[in-house]
Amino acid sequence: MLYWLLFEQLFPYFSPFRVFRYVTFRTAFASLTALFLCLVIGPWLIARLRRFQIGQYIREEGPASHRQKAGTPTMGGVLIIVAVLVPTLLWANLANPLVWTAMLSMVLFGGIGFWDDLLKLRRGRNLGLRGRTKFLLQCSAAGLIGALLLLLRAAGVYSPTMNVPFFKQFRPSLLPEVLLADPWTYPLAFVVFFFFLVLVVVGSSNAVNLTDGLDGLAIGLMVIAASAMTVLSYTSGHAVFARYLDLIWQPAAAELTIFCGALTGACLGFLWYNAHPAEIFMGDVGSLALGGCLGVLAILIKQEILLLFVGGVFVLEALSVILQVASFKLRGKRIFKMAPLHHHFEALGWQESKIIVRFWIAGLVMALFALTTLKLR
């Protein structure tokens, strides 16, 4: 809105407003706006949640030390979503369909998480949506995003071709032309496309959700991941950088930098209140929304594979749960003392604050490695 007003409408009459044409300038303002919103609205929201007794329920099979956190205000993810959407609406070019796709993904997955949190509050237990129901809803949301991407592909805004780390010329497509050329394999191409989309988006959403088990752990890692995605979206949308780094140039992806900047600022602002000991939890409304939009961002800027490193700790947390469940069902034995992975280290006697900081360090190292792969091609 401000971009439209200050640049498109008033720039011809007041030349200093030309600065609003630059993505970097608007990204900085979007990040600061999101941070400001979180810091200002945070105390009011925490007080409101306490007043209406919207507190966290702790699962009985979790670490005993977490039981003292029962009653801490939850569903703070609503604050994150608002703090991302408002700056994006203010500072981004709203004529860009990729910006709306990213915002839609956050709203859809946030809505699923909100429903899940609401059921937990109504039942007075840490039991919300059934696992199968939640998964189907997530797949439906990912399918809706996929249908939108197909429309954007037809309009020439989105490309199904992927960047592959360490390779310059190897660029596989999620919709291979060899399959689209034959009527018999035409449906198979779309099955592959939607399967991959669900794998990335739903997997990312659930990975962040599983990581959200310690004060500030998931949101701190999201600050790191969102910062990395800000760099990746900017380079993907910048003609010179994309050509220099041998990336697929997507002009429309440049505006996603504003969304990523707002995401970084919102996560940083929420961390102020979610840091150990947490004054508020994000709940599923926050973790599912953050993970879902992170996966969609990776797809929009063609860095689906690099997401494995940008969100490396999220991936490890999800893998620890998968391995734990598979091992127990197949062998009757557990690999970890407790899953997800951060609970395993708690069971080993590590202090919560130490686990959080060390996981942040691991996340930062993985994100930096992901950025170095841009040049190592």
N, C-alpha and C positions, 0 to 999 in steps of 0.2 A: 504493500500500500504506500509506504513512504518512498519506495523506489519509483513507483508510478507518479506520485505527486511531485517529489523533489527533482527527479531527473527528467522524466518524460514530459511533465507539464511545465515546470518552472525553470528548467535549465535554459531554455531559449531567452529568458528574461533576466537570469542571474547566473552568469557563467561559472562562479565558484561551485555551483551544484554539480559540476561535471564529475566531481570525486565520487558521486554515487553511482557512476557507471562502472567503477572498478570493483571486481569481485572481492579482492582482498580487503578493501575498505569496509564493504558491507558485511563481510564475514566477521571482522573484528567487532563491529557494532552489534551484530546478531549475538555473538558470544557474550559480550558485556551485558546486553539486554537480558539474555537468559539468566546469567549469573545474578543480575540485580533482582529479577523477578523472584528467583528462588530465595534469596536472602531476605527480601521484604515480605513475601507471602508466607514463608516457612513458619515463623512463630505463630501467625494467625491460624494457619492450617493445623499445626500441632495442638494448639489450644482447643480448636473446634473438634478435632478427633477425640481428644480426651473428654471433652464435654459430652459427646455422644457415645462415649465408651467403645470406640472403634479400636480395639486393641488386638495384638497378635496372640494367637493360640499356638503353643509349642507342642510339637509331636512328642508323644511319650517315649518312642524308641530312640529319640535323639540324645545327644550328650546331656547329662544331668545338669551341667553348669548353665545350660541355656534356659532352664525353667525359671530363673529369676528375671528373665526378659519378658515373661508373660505379661500382657497388658500394655506393652509399649505400643503407641499409636502406629497403625499400619495403613496401607493403601496410599502411602505418600507418593506412589508413582503418578497419581493424578497431577501432582505439582510438577513433576518432570515433564509430563506430556504438555501441560499448559505452557511451561517455560520453554519448550522447543517450538511449539506451533505458533505462538504469538510473535516471537522475533522473526520466524520464517515468513509469516504473513506480512510483517512490516518491511523486511529488508530484501526479500527475494523477488525476482521477476516472476510474478504469478502467471505469466503467459507460458511459462515453461512446464510442460506436462510431467517431466521427471520429478519436479519438486512436489507436485500434487500426489504422485505415486508414492514417494517416500512418506509424506504426511499421512496418506491413506493407510499405509502399512502400519504405522504407529497407532493410529486410531483403531484399526481392526483388531490387532493383537492386544492392545490395551483394553478393548472392550471385552475380549475373552477373559483376560486376567481380572477385570473388574467383576465380572459375573462369578468367577471362581472365588474371589475374596468375599463377595457378598454372601455366597452360600456358606462359607466358613463362619461368618459372623452370625448368620441366622441359626445355624446348627450348634453354635457354641463349641465347635471342635475344629481341629486342623484337617477337616475333610470338606473339600469343595466339590468341583466337578469330577466325575469319574474319569479315570485316565483315558478310556476309549473315547468318551464324549469330548474331552478337551482336545485330543489328537485329531478327531474328525473336524472339529471347529477350526483348528489351526490349518489343517489341510485345505479346508474350504476357503479360508482367508488367503492362503498361498495360491490356490487355484484362481481366485478372483484377481489377484495381482498378476498371475500368469496370463489371464485373458486380456487384461489391460495392456500388458507388454506386447502381446500379439497385435493389438490395435496400433500401438506405437511403432511396432516394426513395419506394419503396412504403411504408416505415415512417414517412415524414414527417420524417426527420432531415436529408435532403439535398435541395437544390433545384437543378435544372439551369439556373435563370435566372442571367444574368451581370450584374455591374455594368459600366457603360461610362464611362470617364473623361470628364469635362466635360458629361455628360448626366444629368439627374435622372430623367426618365421613360422614356427608351429603355433597356429591359432585355430583350434578346433571350434566348430559351431554347434550350438545346442539344437539347431535345426539344420542338419546337413542337407545340402542341395541334392546329394545323390539319393536321399530318401524322399525328398519333396518332388523329385522329377518323375518318380514312378507312382502311379495311382495305388498300387498294392501296398507300397511301403509308406504312403503319405500319412495314414493314421499313426504308424509306428513313430514317425518323427515327432509328433505332438505328445505321444505317450512318454517318450524319452525326455522331451522338454519339460513337461509338467512334473515328472518324477524327480528330475534334477532340481527343479525349482523348490519342490516340497522338501527335498533332502537338505538344501542349503538354508531355506528360510525357517522351516519348522525345527530343524536341527539347531540352528543358531538361537532361536527363541527358547527352546528347552534347555540349551546349554547354559544360557545366562540365568535362567530360572533355577537350575540346579546349583549354580555357583552362589546364589544369593542366600547364604547360610550363616555368614559372620558379619558383624558390624562393619560396613564400609567396604567389604571385599568386592562385591560385584560392581558397585558404583565406581569404585576407584579404578578397577580394570576397564570399565566403560569409558572413563576419562581418557585412558591411554588409547583404547581402541578407536574412540571417536576422533581423537587428535590425529591418529594415523590415517583414518578415513578422510579427514579434512585435506591432508596432504595428497592422498591418492586421487580424490575427486578433482582437486585443483590441477594436478598434472595431467589427468585424463581429459580435462576440458580446455587445456591450454595448448594451442597448436604447436608452439615452439618446443615446449617441454615434452609433449607427446611424441613429436618427431625425433627429438634428441634421445629419448629413452626407449624408442621403438615400441610405444604403446598404441593401442587403438584409439585414435582421436575421436572424441565425442563432444562436439561443441556444446550440446545441451547439458552435459554433465557438469559444466563449470558452475551452474547455479546451485548444484547440490552441495557445493562448498559452503554456502550460507547455511543450509540445513545442518551440515556436519558441525559447523562452528557453533550454531545454537545448541546442538546436542552436547558438545563439549562443555559449553558454559553451564547448561542446565545440570549436567552430571556433577560438575565441580561445585555448583551451588548446593545441590542436594547432599553432597559429601560433607558439607559443613555441619549438617544436622544428623547425618547418618554415621559419622565417624565414631569409633569406639570411645565411650559407651553411647550407643545410638539413642537419639531422642525420637526418632521416627524410622519406620521400615518402609520400603517401597512397595512391598506386597507383590502379588502376581501381576497386578495391573501395571506395575513398573517394569518388572523383570521380563515379562512376555513381550511388552511393547518395545523395550530396548533391544532385546534379542531379535525380534522380528524385523525391526527397521534396520538393524545392523546387517542382517542377511540380505535384505532387499537392496540396501546401498551397495553391497558387494556385487550384486547382480547388475545393477544399473551402471556401475563404472567398470564392469568387466574384470573384476578382481575376485572372482569366486574362489579360486584356488588359494590366493594369497590370504583370504580370510582365515584359513587354517592357522596362519602365523600371527596375523593381527589379533585374533582372539584365541591365541594358543592355550592360555590357561582355561578358558571356557571349554575348549575341546578336550583337554585333559580331564577336567571335572566330569564331563559327560561320558567319556570313555571309561572312567573309573566306575561309574554306575553300571554301564553296559557289561563290563568285565565281571563286576561283582555279581550281578544277577545271573549272567551266563554260567559262571563258575559254580555258583551255588546250585543251580538247576541241573547242570550236567555232572558235577562231581560231588555235590553235597558239601563243598568246602568254600570258604571265603578267601579272597585274595587280600583284601584290606580289612583292617579291624572294623572299619565303618566307612560307608560311602554316602555322599561324594568324598572326593579326595581330601578336602580340608578337614572333614570330621576324622579321617584316619590319623592326621597329624595331631588333632586334639586328643585322640585316644592314646597317642604316644607320649603325651604329657607336654606338648608345646603350648605356650601361652597364646591366647587368641590374637593379641596384638602382634605377636611375632609371626604367626601364620599369615596374617593380613599383609604385613609389610613385605614379607618374603615372596608372597604370591604377586604382589604389585611389582616387585623387582623382576620376577620371572616374566610377567606380562610385558613390562617395558623392554626387556631384552628381546623378547620375541617380536614385538612391534618394530623395534629398530632393525632387527634382522629382515623383517618383511620389507621395510623401506630400502634397505641396501640391495635387495634383489632387483630393484628397478634399474640399477646400473650394471649389476652382474648378469649380463645377458649375452 
